[in-house]
Amino acid sequence: MLEIRPSCEHCNKSLPVDSTEAMICSFECTYCVSCAEDILKNVCPNCGGSFQIRPIRPAYLLDKYPASTKTVFKPVDVEAHLNRIKK
């Protein structure tokens, strides 16, 4: 089951459980659409995988399966990231 993390790992933008702006990689690294597409160029800086829109968990399941409240804030060294993906 997805953790559904509450914010972008790069810019710390809030990404509520029903956000259509949340993107995740296969390891659930979570970024907002702007960071994932414009800054990271659709390449996860942690695993090198691509991003997909995070699915929205139906509201009726949130009591039984709540979203994570753990914030992961690790701003990316963008210059190093872009150099890595150019190779």
PDB file with SEQRES, HELIX, SHEET and CRYST1 records, atoms N, CA, C and O in Angstrom:
SEQRES   1 A   87  MET LEU GLU ILE ARG PRO SER CYS GLU HIS CYS ASN LYS          
SEQRES   2 A   87  SER LEU PRO VAL ASP SER THR GLU ALA MET ILE CYS SER          
SEQRES   3 A   87  PHE GLU CYS THR TYR CYS VAL SER CYS ALA GLU ASP ILE          
SEQRES   4 A   87  LEU LYS ASN VAL CYS PRO ASN CYS GLY GLY SER PHE GLN          
SEQRES   5 A   87  ILE ARG PRO ILE ARG PRO ALA TYR LEU LEU ASP LYS TYR          
SEQRES   6 A   87  PRO ALA SER THR LYS THR VAL PHE LYS PRO VAL ASP VAL          
SEQRES   7 A   87  GLU ALA HIS LEU ASN ARG ILE LYS LYS                          
HELIX    1 AA1 VAL A   33  VAL A   33  1                                   1    
HELIX    2 AA2 SER A   34  ILE A   39  3                                   6    
HELIX    3 AA3 ALA A   59  LEU A   61  5                                   3    
HELIX    4 AA4 VAL A   78  LYS A   86  1                                   9    
SHEET    1 AA1 2 ALA A  22  ILE A  24  0                                        
SHEET    2 AA1 2 THR A  30  CYS A  32 -1                                        
CRYST1    1.000    1.000    1.000  90.00  90.00  90.00 P 1           1          
ATOM      1  N   MET A   1       0.838  -1.169   0.000  1.00  0.00           N  
ATOM      2  CA  MET A   1       0.000   0.000   0.000  1.00  0.00           C  
ATOM      3  C   MET A   1       0.889   1.241   0.000  1.00  0.00           C  
ATOM      4  O   MET A   1       1.905   1.294   0.694  1.00  0.00           O  
ATOM      5  N   LEU A   2       0.493   2.227  -0.782  1.00  0.00           N  
ATOM      6  CA  LEU A   2       1.265   3.469  -0.869  1.00  0.00           C  
ATOM      7  C   LEU A   2       1.239   4.236   0.448  1.00  0.00           C  
ATOM      8  O   LEU A   2       0.225   4.277   1.144  1.00  0.00           O  
ATOM      9  N   GLU A   3       2.379   4.842   0.771  1.00  0.00           N  
ATOM     10  CA  GLU A   3       2.461   5.674   1.978  1.00  0.00           C  
ATOM     11  C   GLU A   3       1.661   6.966   1.833  1.00  0.00           C  
ATOM     12  O   GLU A   3       1.043   7.429   2.792  1.00  0.00           O  
ATOM     13  N   ILE A   4       1.672   7.536   0.650  1.00  0.00           N  
ATOM     14  CA  ILE A   4       1.060   8.837   0.358  1.00  0.00           C  
ATOM     15  C   ILE A   4       1.693   9.905   1.253  1.00  0.00           C  
ATOM     16  O   ILE A   4       1.076  10.409   2.191  1.00  0.00           O  
ATOM     17  N   ARG A   5       2.919  10.223   0.932  1.00  0.00           N  
ATOM     18  CA  ARG A   5       3.681  11.215   1.703  1.00  0.00           C  
ATOM     19  C   ARG A   5       3.080  12.609   1.533  1.00  0.00           C  
ATOM     20  O   ARG A   5       2.507  12.918   0.488  1.00  0.00           O  
ATOM     21  N   PRO A   6       3.212  13.449   2.558  1.00  0.00           N  
ATOM     22  CA  PRO A   6       2.477  14.718   2.588  1.00  0.00           C  
ATOM     23  C   PRO A   6       3.086  15.918   1.867  1.00  0.00           C  
ATOM     24  O   PRO A   6       2.463  16.977   1.798  1.00  0.00           O  
ATOM     25  N   SER A   7       4.310  15.762   1.325  1.00  0.00           N  
ATOM     26  CA  SER A   7       4.937  16.942   0.713  1.00  0.00           C  
ATOM     27  C   SER A   7       6.009  16.546  -0.292  1.00  0.00           C  
ATOM     28  O   SER A   7       6.450  15.398  -0.348  1.00  0.00           O  
ATOM     29  N   CYS A   8       6.411  17.534  -1.080  1.00  0.00           N  
ATOM     30  CA  CYS A   8       7.471  17.350  -2.069  1.00  0.00           C  
ATOM     31  C   CYS A   8       8.811  17.244  -1.340  1.00  0.00           C  
ATOM     32  O   CYS A   8       9.107  18.041  -0.450  1.00  0.00           O  
ATOM     33  N   GLU A   9       9.610  16.263  -1.724  1.00  0.00           N  
ATOM     34  CA  GLU A   9      10.912  16.074  -1.093  1.00  0.00           C  
ATOM     35  C   GLU A   9      11.897  17.191  -1.434  1.00  0.00           C  
ATOM     36  O   GLU A   9      12.835  17.440  -0.677  1.00  0.00           O  
ATOM     37  N   HIS A  10      11.692  17.859  -2.558  1.00  0.00           N  
ATOM     38  CA  HIS A  10      12.639  18.907  -2.966  1.00  0.00           C  
ATOM     39  C   HIS A  10      12.253  20.288  -2.438  1.00  0.00           C  
ATOM     40  O   HIS A  10      13.076  20.960  -1.817  1.00  0.00           O  
ATOM     41  N   CYS A  11      11.015  20.720  -2.676  1.00  0.00           N  
ATOM     42  CA  CYS A  11      10.623  22.093  -2.306  1.00  0.00           C  
ATOM     43  C   CYS A  11       9.726  22.156  -1.073  1.00  0.00           C  
ATOM     44  O   CYS A  11       9.400  23.241  -0.593  1.00  0.00           O  
ATOM     45  N   ASN A  12       9.331  21.000  -0.566  1.00  0.00           N  
ATOM     46  CA  ASN A  12       8.492  20.882   0.630  1.00  0.00           C  
ATOM     47  C   ASN A  12       7.059  21.397   0.432  1.00  0.00           C  
ATOM     48  O   ASN A  12       6.359  21.666   1.408  1.00  0.00           O  
ATOM     49  N   LYS A  13       6.626  21.533  -0.817  1.00  0.00           N  
ATOM     50  CA  LYS A  13       5.248  21.940  -1.107  1.00  0.00           C  
ATOM     51  C   LYS A  13       4.298  20.897  -0.531  1.00  0.00           C  
ATOM     52  O   LYS A  13       4.543  19.695  -0.637  1.00  0.00           O  
ATOM     53  N   SER A  14       3.229  21.359   0.069  1.00  0.00           N  
ATOM     54  CA  SER A  14       2.225  20.458   0.622  1.00  0.00           C  
ATOM     55  C   SER A  14       1.532  19.691  -0.510  1.00  0.00           C  
ATOM     56  O   SER A  14       1.110  20.279  -1.506  1.00  0.00           O  
ATOM     57  N   LEU A  15       1.424  18.383  -0.342  1.00  0.00           N  
ATOM     58  CA  LEU A  15       0.748  17.516  -1.309  1.00  0.00           C  
ATOM     59  C   LEU A  15      -0.289  16.680  -0.566  1.00  0.00           C  
ATOM     60  O   LEU A  15      -0.036  15.521  -0.238  1.00  0.00           O  
ATOM     61  N   PRO A  16      -1.446  17.262  -0.302  1.00  0.00           N  
ATOM     62  CA  PRO A  16      -2.481  16.544   0.442  1.00  0.00           C  
ATOM     63  C   PRO A  16      -2.860  15.231  -0.241  1.00  0.00           C  
ATOM     64  O   PRO A  16      -2.549  15.009  -1.411  1.00  0.00           O  
ATOM     65  N   VAL A  17      -3.513  14.398   0.488  1.00  0.00           N  
ATOM     66  CA  VAL A  17      -3.870  13.059   0.018  1.00  0.00           C  
ATOM     67  C   VAL A  17      -4.657  13.093  -1.299  1.00  0.00           C  
ATOM     68  O   VAL A  17      -4.586  12.149  -2.086  1.00  0.00           O  
ATOM     69  N   ASP A  18      -5.397  14.162  -1.536  1.00  0.00           N  
ATOM     70  CA  ASP A  18      -6.198  14.252  -2.760  1.00  0.00           C  
ATOM     71  C   ASP A  18      -5.551  15.129  -3.839  1.00  0.00           C  
ATOM     72  O   ASP A  18      -6.213  15.523  -4.798  1.00  0.00           O  
ATOM     73  N   SER A  19      -4.268  15.430  -3.681  1.00  0.00           N  
ATOM     74  CA  SER A  19      -3.574  16.293  -4.629  1.00  0.00           C  
ATOM     75  C   SER A  19      -3.399  15.611  -5.983  1.00  0.00           C  
ATOM     76  O   SER A  19      -3.042  14.436  -6.064  1.00  0.00           O  
ATOM     77  N   THR A  20      -3.656  16.369  -7.031  1.00  0.00           N  
ATOM     78  CA  THR A  20      -3.401  15.884  -8.386  1.00  0.00           C  
ATOM     79  C   THR A  20      -2.024  16.349  -8.865  1.00  0.00           C  
ATOM     80  O   THR A  20      -1.658  16.127 -10.019  1.00  0.00           O  
ATOM     81  N   GLU A  21      -1.265  16.990  -7.982  1.00  0.00           N  
ATOM     82  CA  GLU A  21       0.068  17.496  -8.323  1.00  0.00           C  
ATOM     83  C   GLU A  21       1.190  16.643  -7.745  1.00  0.00           C  
ATOM     84  O   GLU A  21       2.354  17.036  -7.819  1.00  0.00           O  
ATOM     85  N   ALA A  22       0.875  15.501  -7.178  1.00  0.00           N  
ATOM     86  CA  ALA A  22       1.891  14.636  -6.572  1.00  0.00           C  
ATOM     87  C   ALA A  22       2.384  13.612  -7.588  1.00  0.00           C  
ATOM     88  O   ALA A  22       1.592  12.972  -8.280  1.00  0.00           O  
ATOM     89  N   MET A  23       3.692  13.471  -7.666  1.00  0.00           N  
ATOM     90  CA  MET A  23       4.324  12.488  -8.548  1.00  0.00           C  
ATOM     91  C   MET A  23       5.170  11.562  -7.684  1.00  0.00           C  
ATOM     92  O   MET A  23       5.770  11.998  -6.702  1.00  0.00           O  
ATOM     93  N   ILE A  24       5.216  10.281  -8.052  1.00  0.00           N  
ATOM     94  CA  ILE A  24       6.023   9.309  -7.309  1.00  0.00           C  
ATOM     95  C   ILE A  24       6.828   8.441  -8.272  1.00  0.00           C  
ATOM     96  O   ILE A  24       6.451   8.262  -9.430  1.00  0.00           O  
ATOM     97  N   CYS A  25       7.939   7.907  -7.774  1.00  0.00           N  
ATOM     98  CA  CYS A  25       8.705   6.909  -8.522  1.00  0.00           C  
ATOM     99  C   CYS A  25       8.301   5.535  -7.982  1.00  0.00           C  
ATOM    100  O   CYS A  25       7.399   5.444  -7.150  1.00  0.00           O  
ATOM    101  N   SER A  26       8.937   4.499  -8.432  1.00  0.00           N  
ATOM    102  CA  SER A  26       8.560   3.149  -7.989  1.00  0.00           C  
ATOM    103  C   SER A  26       8.912   2.880  -6.525  1.00  0.00           C  
ATOM    104  O   SER A  26       8.431   1.908  -5.943  1.00  0.00           O  
ATOM    105  N   PHE A  27       9.747   3.734  -5.927  1.00  0.00           N  
ATOM    106  CA  PHE A  27      10.080   3.597  -4.511  1.00  0.00           C  
ATOM    107  C   PHE A  27       9.314   4.595  -3.654  1.00  0.00           C  
ATOM    108  O   PHE A  27       9.577   4.723  -2.458  1.00  0.00           O  
ATOM    109  N   GLU A  28       8.365   5.304  -4.267  1.00  0.00           N  
ATOM    110  CA  GLU A  28       7.512   6.283  -3.609  1.00  0.00           C  
ATOM    111  C   GLU A  28       8.210   7.570  -3.220  1.00  0.00           C  
ATOM    112  O   GLU A  28       7.703   8.313  -2.379  1.00  0.00           O  
ATOM    113  N   CYS A  29       9.363   7.854  -3.812  1.00  0.00           N  
ATOM    114  CA  CYS A  29       9.926   9.179  -3.636  1.00  0.00           C  
ATOM    115  C   CYS A  29       8.856  10.116  -4.180  1.00  0.00           C  
ATOM    116  O   CYS A  29       8.290   9.858  -5.243  1.00  0.00           O  
ATOM    117  N   THR A  30       8.575  11.195  -3.468  1.00  0.00           N  
ATOM    118  CA  THR A  30       7.430  12.040  -3.791  1.00  0.00           C  
ATOM    119  C   THR A  30       7.863  13.467  -4.093  1.00  0.00           C  
ATOM    120  O   THR A  30       8.582  14.095  -3.316  1.00  0.00           O  
ATOM    121  N   TYR A  31       7.412  13.961  -5.235  1.00  0.00           N  
ATOM    122  CA  TYR A  31       7.726  15.319  -5.675  1.00  0.00           C  
ATOM    123  C   TYR A  31       6.477  15.958  -6.271  1.00  0.00           C  
ATOM    124  O   TYR A  31       5.575  15.263  -6.739  1.00  0.00           O  
ATOM    125  N   CYS A  32       6.433  17.279  -6.250  1.00  0.00           N  
ATOM    126  CA  CYS A  32       5.337  17.972  -6.918  1.00  0.00           C  
ATOM    127  C   CYS A  32       5.604  17.923  -8.427  1.00  0.00           C  
ATOM    128  O   CYS A  32       6.731  17.669  -8.854  1.00  0.00           O  
ATOM    129  N   VAL A  33       4.583  18.163  -9.215  1.00  0.00           N  
ATOM    130  CA  VAL A  33       4.712  18.112 -10.670  1.00  0.00           C  
ATOM    131  C   VAL A  33       5.802  19.070 -11.158  1.00  0.00           C  
ATOM    132  O   VAL A  33       6.599  18.712 -12.025  1.00  0.00           O  
ATOM    133  N   SER A  34       5.837  20.278 -10.608  1.00  0.00           N  
ATOM    134  CA  SER A  34       6.839  21.262 -11.051  1.00  0.00           C  
ATOM    135  C   SER A  34       8.257  20.758 -10.842  1.00  0.00           C  
ATOM    136  O   SER A  34       9.085  20.840 -11.749  1.00  0.00           O  
ATOM    137  N   CYS A  35       8.543  20.243  -9.665  1.00  0.00           N  
ATOM    138  CA  CYS A  35       9.891  19.733  -9.390  1.00  0.00           C  
ATOM    139  C   CYS A  35      10.191  18.506 -10.241  1.00  0.00           C  
ATOM    140  O   CYS A  35      11.266  18.416 -10.834  1.00  0.00           O  
ATOM    141  N   ALA A  36       9.258  17.560 -10.310  1.00  0.00           N  
ATOM    142  CA  ALA A  36       9.495  16.320 -11.053  1.00  0.00           C  
ATOM    143  C   ALA A  36       9.752  16.581 -12.535  1.00  0.00           C  
ATOM    144  O   ALA A  36      10.678  16.018 -13.118  1.00  0.00           O  
ATOM    145  N   GLU A  37       8.939  17.426 -13.133  1.00  0.00           N  
ATOM    146  CA  GLU A  37       9.052  17.644 -14.574  1.00  0.00           C  
ATOM    147  C   GLU A  37      10.064  18.736 -14.937  1.00  0.00           C  
ATOM    148  O   GLU A  37      10.940  18.520 -15.775  1.00  0.00           O  
ATOM    149  N   ASP A  38       9.945  19.886 -14.317  1.00  0.00           N  
ATOM    150  CA  ASP A  38      10.761  21.032 -14.726  1.00  0.00           C  
ATOM    151  C   ASP A  38      12.180  21.005 -14.170  1.00  0.00           C  
ATOM    152  O   ASP A  38      13.125  21.358 -14.876  1.00  0.00           O  
ATOM    153  N   ILE A  39      12.339  20.597 -12.935  1.00  0.00           N  
ATOM    154  CA  ILE A  39      13.663  20.628 -12.299  1.00  0.00           C  
ATOM    155  C   ILE A  39      14.401  19.297 -12.446  1.00  0.00           C  
ATOM    156  O   ILE A  39      15.578  19.266 -12.806  1.00  0.00           O  
ATOM    157  N   LEU A  40      13.693  18.192 -12.160  1.00  0.00           N  
ATOM    158  CA  LEU A  40      14.346  16.868 -12.166  1.00  0.00           C  
ATOM    159  C   LEU A  40      14.276  16.170 -13.513  1.00  0.00           C  
ATOM    160  O   LEU A  40      14.871  15.107 -13.693  1.00  0.00           O  
ATOM    161  N   LYS A  41      13.551  16.758 -14.464  1.00  0.00           N  
ATOM    162  CA  LYS A  41      13.455  16.226 -15.834  1.00  0.00           C  
ATOM    163  C   LYS A  41      12.932  14.791 -15.875  1.00  0.00           C  
ATOM    164  O   LYS A  41      13.375  13.977 -16.686  1.00  0.00           O  
ATOM    165  N   ASN A  42      11.980  14.495 -14.982  1.00  0.00           N  
ATOM    166  CA  ASN A  42      11.309  13.188 -14.900  1.00  0.00           C  
ATOM    167  C   ASN A  42      12.261  12.032 -14.566  1.00  0.00           C  
ATOM    168  O   ASN A  42      12.020  10.890 -14.959  1.00  0.00           O  
ATOM    169  N   VAL A  43      13.330  12.333 -13.846  1.00  0.00           N  
ATOM    170  CA  VAL A  43      14.268  11.309 -13.392  1.00  0.00           C  
ATOM    171  C   VAL A  43      14.413  11.455 -11.881  1.00  0.00           C  
ATOM    172  O   VAL A  43      14.824  12.509 -11.395  1.00  0.00           O  
ATOM    173  N   CYS A  44      14.079  10.410 -11.143  1.00  0.00           N  
ATOM    174  CA  CYS A  44      14.187  10.453  -9.685  1.00  0.00           C  
ATOM    175  C   CYS A  44      15.659  10.564  -9.288  1.00  0.00           C  
ATOM    176  O   CYS A  44      16.481   9.767  -9.741  1.00  0.00           O  
ATOM    177  N   PRO A  45      16.000  11.544  -8.447  1.00  0.00           N  
ATOM    178  CA  PRO A  45      17.393  11.708  -8.040  1.00  0.00           C  
ATOM    179  C   PRO A  45      17.871  10.626  -7.078  1.00  0.00           C  
ATOM    180  O   PRO A  45      19.073  10.487  -6.850  1.00  0.00           O  
ATOM    181  N   ASN A  46      16.950   9.867  -6.519  1.00  0.00           N  
ATOM    182  CA  ASN A  46      17.317   8.811  -5.569  1.00  0.00           C  
ATOM    183  C   ASN A  46      17.543   7.467  -6.251  1.00  0.00           C  
ATOM    184  O   ASN A  46      18.509   6.771  -5.937  1.00  0.00           O  
ATOM    185  N   CYS A  47      16.660   7.090  -7.184  1.00  0.00           N  
ATOM    186  CA  CYS A  47      16.771   5.762  -7.788  1.00  0.00           C  
ATOM    187  C   CYS A  47      17.025   5.786  -9.287  1.00  0.00           C  
ATOM    188  O   CYS A  47      17.394   4.764  -9.865  1.00  0.00           O  
ATOM    189  N   GLY A  48      16.833   6.942  -9.927  1.00  0.00           N  
ATOM    190  CA  GLY A  48      17.044   7.036 -11.368  1.00  0.00           C  
ATOM    191  C   GLY A  48      15.836   6.638 -12.191  1.00  0.00           C  
ATOM    192  O   GLY A  48      15.887   6.670 -13.421  1.00  0.00           O  
ATOM    193  N   GLY A  49      14.753   6.265 -11.533  1.00  0.00           N  
ATOM    194  CA  GLY A  49      13.532   5.880 -12.240  1.00  0.00           C  
ATOM    195  C   GLY A  49      12.721   7.092 -12.669  1.00  0.00           C  
ATOM    196  O   GLY A  49      13.074   8.233 -12.370  1.00  0.00           O  
ATOM    197  N   SER A  50      11.637   6.827 -13.369  1.00  0.00           N  
ATOM    198  CA  SER A  50      10.758   7.902 -13.821  1.00  0.00           C  
ATOM    199  C   SER A  50       9.636   8.137 -12.815  1.00  0.00           C  
ATOM    200  O   SER A  50       9.491   7.393 -11.844  1.00  0.00           O  
ATOM    201  N   PHE A  51       8.853   9.171 -13.056  1.00  0.00           N  
ATOM    202  CA  PHE A  51       7.740   9.518 -12.177  1.00  0.00           C  
ATOM    203  C   PHE A  51       6.399   9.257 -12.849  1.00  0.00           C  
ATOM    204  O   PHE A  51       6.270   9.295 -14.073  1.00  0.00           O  
ATOM    205  N   GLN A  52       5.417   8.993 -12.015  1.00  0.00           N  
ATOM    206  CA  GLN A  52       4.020   8.851 -12.433  1.00  0.00           C  
ATOM    207  C   GLN A  52       3.173   9.675 -11.485  1.00  0.00           C  
ATOM    208  O   GLN A  52       3.586   9.951 -10.358  1.00  0.00           O  
ATOM    209  N   ILE A  53       1.990  10.071 -11.933  1.00  0.00           N  
ATOM    210  CA  ILE A  53       1.053  10.764 -11.049  1.00  0.00           C  
ATOM    211  C   ILE A  53       0.684   9.815  -9.916  1.00  0.00           C  
ATOM    212  O   ILE A  53       0.379   8.647 -10.156  1.00  0.00           O  
ATOM    213  N   ARG A  54       0.710  10.312  -8.685  1.00  0.00           N  
ATOM    214  CA  ARG A  54       0.347   9.489  -7.530  1.00  0.00           C  
ATOM    215  C   ARG A  54      -1.167   9.268  -7.543  1.00  0.00           C  
ATOM    216  O   ARG A  54      -1.929  10.222  -7.694  1.00  0.00           O  
ATOM    217  N   PRO A  55      -1.605   8.023  -7.387  1.00  0.00           N  
ATOM    218  CA  PRO A  55      -3.046   7.775  -7.334  1.00  0.00           C  
ATOM    219  C   PRO A  55      -3.669   8.413  -6.088  1.00  0.00           C  
ATOM    220  O   PRO A  55      -2.992   8.613  -5.080  1.00  0.00           O  
ATOM    221  N   ILE A  56      -4.941   8.724  -6.169  1.00  0.00           N  
ATOM    222  CA  ILE A  56      -5.662   9.298  -5.042  1.00  0.00           C  
ATOM    223  C   ILE A  56      -6.418   8.184  -4.326  1.00  0.00           C  
ATOM    224  O   ILE A  56      -7.230   7.477  -4.922  1.00  0.00           O  
ATOM    225  N   ARG A  57      -6.133   8.047  -3.043  1.00  0.00           N  
ATOM    226  CA  ARG A  57      -6.827   7.034  -2.240  1.00  0.00           C  
ATOM    227  C   ARG A  57      -8.255   7.517  -1.978  1.00  0.00           C  
ATOM    228  O   ARG A  57      -8.453   8.662  -1.573  1.00  0.00           O  
ATOM    229  N   PRO A  58      -9.251   6.657  -2.204  1.00  0.00           N  
ATOM    230  CA  PRO A  58     -10.633   7.058  -1.950  1.00  0.00           C  
ATOM    231  C   PRO A  58     -10.834   7.477  -0.488  1.00  0.00           C  
ATOM    232  O   PRO A  58     -10.306   6.845   0.427  1.00  0.00           O  
ATOM    233  N   ALA A  59     -11.594   8.535  -0.286  1.00  0.00           N  
ATOM    234  CA  ALA A  59     -11.809   9.097   1.053  1.00  0.00           C  
ATOM    235  C   ALA A  59     -12.346   8.060   2.039  1.00  0.00           C  
ATOM    236  O   ALA A  59     -11.991   8.085   3.218  1.00  0.00           O  
ATOM    237  N   TYR A  60     -13.188   7.161   1.572  1.00  0.00           N  
ATOM    238  CA  TYR A  60     -13.774   6.187   2.499  1.00  0.00           C  
ATOM    239  C   TYR A  60     -12.748   5.183   3.031  1.00  0.00           C  
ATOM    240  O   TYR A  60     -13.034   4.466   3.989  1.00  0.00           O  
ATOM    241  N   LEU A  61     -11.573   5.122   2.432  1.00  0.00           N  
ATOM    242  CA  LEU A  61     -10.530   4.201   2.909  1.00  0.00           C  
ATOM    243  C   LEU A  61      -9.480   4.881   3.787  1.00  0.00           C  
ATOM    244  O   LEU A  61      -8.619   4.209   4.354  1.00  0.00           O  
ATOM    245  N   LEU A  62      -9.546   6.199   3.901  1.00  0.00           N  
ATOM    246  CA  LEU A  62      -8.513   6.911   4.654  1.00  0.00           C  
ATOM    247  C   LEU A  62      -8.535   6.636   6.150  1.00  0.00           C  
ATOM    248  O   LEU A  62      -7.485   6.697   6.790  1.00  0.00           O  
ATOM    249  N   ASP A  63      -9.676   6.339   6.722  1.00  0.00           N  
ATOM    250  CA  ASP A  63      -9.713   5.997   8.154  1.00  0.00           C  
ATOM    251  C   ASP A  63      -8.982   4.682   8.406  1.00  0.00           C  
ATOM    252  O   ASP A  63      -8.215   4.559   9.361  1.00  0.00           O  
ATOM    253  N   LYS A  64      -9.227   3.718   7.551  1.00  0.00           N  
ATOM    254  CA  LYS A  64      -8.600   2.403   7.720  1.00  0.00           C  
ATOM    255  C   LYS A  64      -7.146   2.396   7.238  1.00  0.00           C  
ATOM    256  O   LYS A  64      -6.296   1.718   7.816  1.00  0.00           O  
ATOM    257  N   TYR A  65      -6.873   3.148   6.185  1.00  0.00           N  
ATOM    258  CA  TYR A  65      -5.537   3.205   5.582  1.00  0.00           C  
ATOM    259  C   TYR A  65      -5.107   4.666   5.430  1.00  0.00           C  
ATOM    260  O   TYR A  65      -5.134   5.206   4.324  1.00  0.00           O  
ATOM    261  N   PRO A  66      -4.713   5.306   6.528  1.00  0.00           N  
ATOM    262  CA  PRO A  66      -4.383   6.738   6.479  1.00  0.00           C  
ATOM    263  C   PRO A  66      -3.098   7.015   5.692  1.00  0.00           C  
ATOM    264  O   PRO A  66      -2.217   6.164   5.570  1.00  0.00           O  
ATOM    265  N   ALA A  67      -3.032   8.223   5.171  1.00  0.00           N  
ATOM    266  CA  ALA A  67      -1.820   8.687   4.486  1.00  0.00           C  
ATOM    267  C   ALA A  67      -0.731   8.929   5.521  1.00  0.00           C  
ATOM    268  O   ALA A  67      -1.018   9.156   6.696  1.00  0.00           O  
ATOM    269  N   SER A  68       0.492   8.879   5.087  1.00  0.00           N  
ATOM    270  CA  SER A  68       1.631   9.139   5.969  1.00  0.00           C  
ATOM    271  C   SER A  68       1.649  10.602   6.416  1.00  0.00           C  
ATOM    272  O   SER A  68       1.208  11.494   5.693  1.00  0.00           O  
ATOM    273  N   THR A  69       2.157  10.819   7.598  1.00  0.00           N  
ATOM    274  CA  THR A  69       2.351  12.179   8.092  1.00  0.00           C  
ATOM    275  C   THR A  69       3.849  12.509   8.161  1.00  0.00           C  
ATOM    276  O   THR A  69       4.232  13.608   8.562  1.00  0.00           O  
ATOM    277  N   LYS A  70       4.681  11.550   7.767  1.00  0.00           N  
ATOM    278  CA  LYS A  70       6.132  11.724   7.824  1.00  0.00           C  
ATOM    279  C   LYS A  70       6.614  12.557   6.635  1.00  0.00           C  
ATOM    280  O   LYS A  70       6.444  12.161   5.481  1.00  0.00           O  
ATOM    281  N   THR A  71       7.208  13.696   6.921  1.00  0.00           N  
ATOM    282  CA  THR A  71       7.758  14.557   5.886  1.00  0.00           C  
ATOM    283  C   THR A  71       9.184  14.135   5.560  1.00  0.00           C  
ATOM    284  O   THR A  71      10.012  13.950   6.452  1.00  0.00           O  
ATOM    285  N   VAL A  72       9.455  13.985   4.266  1.00  0.00           N  
ATOM    286  CA  VAL A  72      10.810  13.712   3.789  1.00  0.00           C  
ATOM    287  C   VAL A  72      11.225  14.955   3.017  1.00  0.00           C  
ATOM    288  O   VAL A  72      10.687  15.224   1.943  1.00  0.00           O  
ATOM    289  N   PHE A  73      12.172  15.713   3.548  1.00  0.00           N  
ATOM    290  CA  PHE A  73      12.618  16.946   2.912  1.00  0.00           C  
ATOM    291  C   PHE A  73      14.113  16.845   2.667  1.00  0.00           C  
ATOM    292  O   PHE A  73      14.917  17.020   3.582  1.00  0.00           O  
ATOM    293  N   LYS A  74      14.484  16.557   1.406  1.00  0.00           N  
ATOM    294  CA  LYS A  74      15.880  16.412   1.010  1.00  0.00           C  
ATOM    295  C   LYS A  74      16.082  17.169  -0.297  1.00  0.00           C  
ATOM    296  O   LYS A  74      16.094  16.557  -1.364  1.00  0.00           O  
ATOM    297  N   PRO A  75      16.240  18.486  -0.234  1.00  0.00           N  
ATOM    298  CA  PRO A  75      16.431  19.237  -1.474  1.00  0.00           C  
ATOM    299  C   PRO A  75      17.560  18.647  -2.319  1.00  0.00           C  
ATOM    300  O   PRO A  75      18.614  18.272  -1.806  1.00  0.00           O  
ATOM    301  N   VAL A  76      17.313  18.576  -3.599  1.00  0.00           N  
ATOM    302  CA  VAL A  76      18.241  17.964  -4.541  1.00  0.00           C  
ATOM    303  C   VAL A  76      19.304  18.978  -4.963  1.00  0.00           C  
ATOM    304  O   VAL A  76      19.004  20.154  -5.169  1.00  0.00           O  
ATOM    305  N   ASP A  77      20.536  18.516  -5.089  1.00  0.00           N  
ATOM    306  CA  ASP A  77      21.584  19.319  -5.713  1.00  0.00           C  
ATOM    307  C   ASP A  77      21.292  19.238  -7.211  1.00  0.00           C  
ATOM    308  O   ASP A  77      21.714  18.297  -7.883  1.00  0.00           O  
ATOM    309  N   VAL A  78      20.584  20.209  -7.713  1.00  0.00           N  
ATOM    310  CA  VAL A  78      20.064  20.164  -9.078  1.00  0.00           C  
ATOM    311  C   VAL A  78      21.189  20.079 -10.111  1.00  0.00           C  
ATOM    312  O   VAL A  78      21.092  19.307 -11.065  1.00  0.00           O  
ATOM    313  N   GLU A  79      22.234  20.849  -9.936  1.00  0.00           N  
ATOM    314  CA  GLU A  79      23.339  20.827 -10.897  1.00  0.00           C  
ATOM    315  C   GLU A  79      23.964  19.427 -10.981  1.00  0.00           C  
ATOM    316  O   GLU A  79      24.212  18.918 -12.074  1.00  0.00           O  
ATOM    317  N   ALA A  80      24.212  18.819  -9.834  1.00  0.00           N  
ATOM    318  CA  ALA A  80      24.785  17.458  -9.827  1.00  0.00           C  
ATOM    319  C   ALA A  80      23.806  16.459 -10.444  1.00  0.00           C  
ATOM    320  O   ALA A  80      24.219  15.563 -11.181  1.00  0.00           O  
ATOM    321  N   HIS A  81      22.536  16.603 -10.154  1.00  0.00           N  
ATOM    322  CA  HIS A  81      21.514  15.708 -10.699  1.00  0.00           C  
ATOM    323  C   HIS A  81      21.495  15.799 -12.231  1.00  0.00           C  
ATOM    324  O   HIS A  81      21.523  14.779 -12.921  1.00  0.00           O  
ATOM    325  N   LEU A  82      21.449  17.023 -12.748  1.00  0.00           N  
ATOM    326  CA  LEU A  82      21.401  17.193 -14.196  1.00  0.00           C  
ATOM    327  C   LEU A  82      22.667  16.684 -14.868  1.00  0.00           C  
ATOM    328  O   LEU A  82      22.596  16.124 -15.962  1.00  0.00           O  
ATOM    329  N   ASN A  83      23.814  16.864 -14.245  1.00  0.00           N  
ATOM    330  CA  ASN A  83      25.066  16.320 -14.790  1.00  0.00           C  
ATOM    331  C   ASN A  83      25.034  14.805 -14.814  1.00  0.00           C  
ATOM    332  O   ASN A  83      25.522  14.192 -15.764  1.00  0.00           O  
ATOM    333  N   ARG A  84      24.469  14.192 -13.786  1.00  0.00           N  
ATOM    334  CA  ARG A  84      24.374  12.730 -13.693  1.00  0.00           C  
ATOM    335  C   ARG A  84      23.481  12.174 -14.798  1.00  0.00           C  
ATOM    336  O   ARG A  84      23.821  11.163 -15.411  1.00  0.00           O  
ATOM    337  N   ILE A  85      22.347  12.817 -15.060  1.00  0.00           N  
ATOM    338  CA  ILE A  85      21.424  12.266 -16.042  1.00  0.00           C  
ATOM    339  C   ILE A  85      21.839  12.545 -17.493  1.00  0.00           C  
ATOM    340  O   ILE A  85      21.316  11.924 -18.418  1.00  0.00           O  
ATOM    341  N   LYS A  86      22.777  13.479 -17.692  1.00  0.00           N  
ATOM    342  CA  LYS A  86      23.275  13.760 -19.050  1.00  0.00           C  
ATOM    343  C   LYS A  86      24.219  12.671 -19.520  1.00  0.00           C  
ATOM    344  O   LYS A  86      24.411  12.499 -20.724  1.00  0.00           O  
ATOM    345  N   LYS A  87      24.812  11.932 -18.590  1.00  0.00           N  
ATOM    346  CA  LYS A  87      25.820  10.909 -18.948  1.00  0.00           C  
ATOM    347  C   LYS A  87      25.185   9.671 -19.505  1.00  0.00           C  
ATOM    348  O   LYS A  87      25.886   8.721 -19.853  1.00  0.00           O  
TER     349      LYS A  87                                                      
END                                                                             
